[in-house]
């Protein structure tokens, strides 16, 4: 009997072995995937790994904002903390826009972009796939002619969310 | 025997009754403003430029997408601007519009050939005509009419056509007016739809408080496939799925469509517009709009060009001198708008002008459960309220938030005056936004990870290539060395021979 149960347990251990570290995935799911590196790690996943290993604090992600810190604290069951503004300020969502008349086609932005949101080639004009841009700012410092602007995303008819702040008062 | 009803719903008294329902044709507006996106999902591209003269009925913006319809000039005159303007939308956001200044002539484009007998034309031809005429559902949803019929041109899916003349929201009477004044157009329009779809029957559904409209329609029905049905006067009967439940006792499941059951539903105004498009070759440039509410002394219906400002017709209904609140659509499902300087759209069936009244204080929920009883789609508004208020959209969608038709019955009966339906429309919008955000972050994660993988792979390939090259050169060098040796040996032999010969 014991042998049988032992075999079942042994089989289950191999069959249902969890690949990778599920905690890292859970942390990574909360992080905003901006891939901006402001947390001092080269991307969101490396930062998630650092948090899971206890090497980094949970308050180093400016794009995630205070909400992100709180969500991480809840996941990890630790005291929440205020966001560390040494890593940068929390800004509204933005996308990069290239002034195509100024662009010289140096491709430096293409190399800097962590999510391949730039389209272009050497010595021809470059442009941004707005839908893929995470607004990480990494292309700004490398541009030799300063032709990239970060433009705030405005709400549209499609993604507009009404405000419920006033609903609780009078109707 | 069908029950002719459904669970829930409420009876709302109509405070603004009129003695006879007429239609006043309004003078031409000085200018019209026509938004490029009739529905939030589509964006038409202008095919006229500023300064150009356009004729009534001319296409001024086109959509490549088959799902959307072209936009027509509704008056003749000059295009004065293509820019962002306020429209009647709860967000108060501006959207791209074409403005036309009237020349007062109302000169039409050359009419397409009027068709003597549409029966000779294939359904696909007629469906295309309907699309080109820019017809969308005029009951409020604005769903393109050709799409509902488009599927039918290819197959015989449709067994039953339901023509929605219920007009269940109290106060609105534009469909009533249409049925009473142009019954022949509606019946002919239904015949056109029967021809297109090959359906077995068409049912015209009317609430039993509109007997005059019912009688007017009956006079023109000669086709035995067409019948009328009087249903009890109860609010939200006009909602497609509920109307199907009431008439045929069939329930369309969550996420399902009427066509799954072989049913196509169209509003009477849409049917009349289909008649104009198919038989007269006229695009949709005007509609009937009800102006009513506590702020006007003579509620009435106005036949007005699309794109006219609200104030153009509100001024005709003798508004009071008090401060007004303006609402597009009915008192239950309408949208509050901040100003009367917004254009009338294809879906604008009514303008409510109310004197500003003191607002109710919102109290706490007392868990009375009234909202649960009136919800016509059998949801639990009280439960949804907690989740919506706490922005827990995941839990709210577990309770089928997305099936909420935003009819407002729950808000209407709530003794604590909680604006429940506003919470639900907020939660739905938030839910959509969360899904979109998640899609974007997932895409960013995937692209980042793929980039890392690609860079690593490129690095590896590079080092491998370099190593292979080094190896090849070394081998070549080694071979070259062997070659030199051979040459040297050959030279040695030659020299040796020479020496031997010399000796």
Interface residues (C-beta under 8 A of the other chain):
Chain A: X28 X32 X33 X34 X35 X43 X44 X45 X114 X115 X116 X117 X131 X132 X134 X155 X156 X157 X158 X159 X160 X161 X162 X163 X164 X167 X168 X169 X170 X171
Chain B: X37 X40 X41 X89 X90 X91 X93 X95 X359 X360 X361 X362 X389 X411 X417 X418 X419 X422 X423 X425 X426 X429 X430 X432 X433 X436 X440 X441 X442 X443 X444 X445 X447 X448 X449 X450 X451 X452
